[in-house]
């Protein structure tokens, strides 16, 4: 059974920083491309960032480029999302995601709220 647990969210002022963590059990993530998604209030879930299995290649949506950094530690079966210069529009539940064929694996998410 695959379990994904995100943590690190919270309330932060605009311009602040947070680091999200995602710990996976049940699979060895070294074989998997990993992603962070988010879903803001009244919005659809959107892909924020992705990272290749070896950590060499990363991708980001334009809205977070230069502010967010995705990383991974395969020895800890974990991925991370460092978020700097946070904006109110970054407010969302952030989810960790991977997949194997047609099977998608999601965590419950961690709430990030950016507000003064």
N, C-alpha and C positions, 0 to 999 in steps of 0.2 A: 504494500500500500504506500502510495506516494503522499507525503505531507509537506506542505509549504507554509512557513510561518514568517510573516513580515513583522517588523518592529521599527521603532525609531521616529514615528510620526509625533505630531504635537502641534501646539499653538506657537507661532513665531511671528514677530513683527516684519513688515516689509523690509527687505534688505538683509534679513537674517539668513541663517544657514541651518540645515538639518542633514543628518546622514541616515538613510534608511538601510536596513539589513533584511536579508531574506535567507532563511536557513531551510534547506531541503533535506528530506529523509526519504528513503525508499528507492532512490536511484543515485547513481554517481553522476553528478552534473558535469564532470569533465567531458562527457560525451555529448553534451547538449548546448545548443544555442539558448541563451537566456534573455528574458526581456522584462522591462518594467512598463506597466500600463497605468493609466490613471482614469478616474471617472469623477468629474466635477459635478456639483449640484445641477440637476436638470440637463446634464450633457451626456453624450454617449461615451463609452469607454474608448480611450485612444492610446495608441502605442507611444511611449515616451522615448525609450532607448532600448538598444539591444547590444549584446556582446557575444562574440564567437566563442566556441568551446575552449579555445586556447587563450582567450583574452586579448588577442592581437587586434581584432577588428571590432570597432564600435560604431554605432549609428545613433543619431538623435533627430528628433523633430526640430524644425527651425526655431520653435518657440523657446526651446531650452538650450540650444547650442551656446557654448561659452559660459553657461551657468551651472549645468549639471554634468556630472561625471559618473559613468557606470564602470564598475570594476567587479572582479571576482576573485575568490580564493577557493580553488578546487580542492585543496587539502582540507578545507573546513566545510566543503559542500555549501558554499554561501556566495551570494552576490550582494552588491551594495549600490547605493545611489547617493552620491554626495551632491547636495543641492545648495547652491550659493545664490546670493542676491535674489532671494525669493520674492515673488510678486503675489498680489491678491489672486490673480488669475491662476496661480499654481495650486490653489485650494482644491483638494480632491482626496478621494481614497486611492491610495497607490497599491497596486497589485503586482506580484511577481508571477511570471508565466513561463512555461516551457511546454513542449509537446513531444510526442513520439507517435508518428503516423497520425491516425485520426484521434488519438487520445490527447486531450488538453489537460494540463495540470495548472491549477490556480490556487493562490492563497486567499485568505479571508480579507487581506488588505490592512493597511494602516492609514489612519486619517491624518492628513496634513492640512492645517488651517493657517493661512497667512492673513493677518489682520492687525491693525493698530488699535 
